[in-house]
Amino acid sequence: MDFHGRAYYGSTAFGFLVKPWKRVSERSGRMAFGNVSVHDKEILQITHLDHLWPICLSRKEALAAVRDR
């Protein structure tokens, strides 16, 4: 998921991403976050969602993370 151009997401918004993640993982798919703001990265770490998805600095890194796993 590319968050480029998104200024802010709250913990509730990230909570909604758990459902599609479960669907993706049931099909042996992968998700990663790219271009996450410092604030959103903090939220992902506090809520431990960073344990579910790689958090990457760019879209390119996120794509590499899901390919390399």
PyMOL commands that set and color helices and strands:
alter all, ss='L'
color gray80, all
select helices_A, chain A and resi 11-15+18-26+38-46+49-51+59-68
alter helices_A, ss='H'
color red, helices_A
select strands_A, chain A and resi 33-34+55-56
alter strands_A, ss='S'
color yellow, strands_A
deselect
rebuild
show_as cartoon
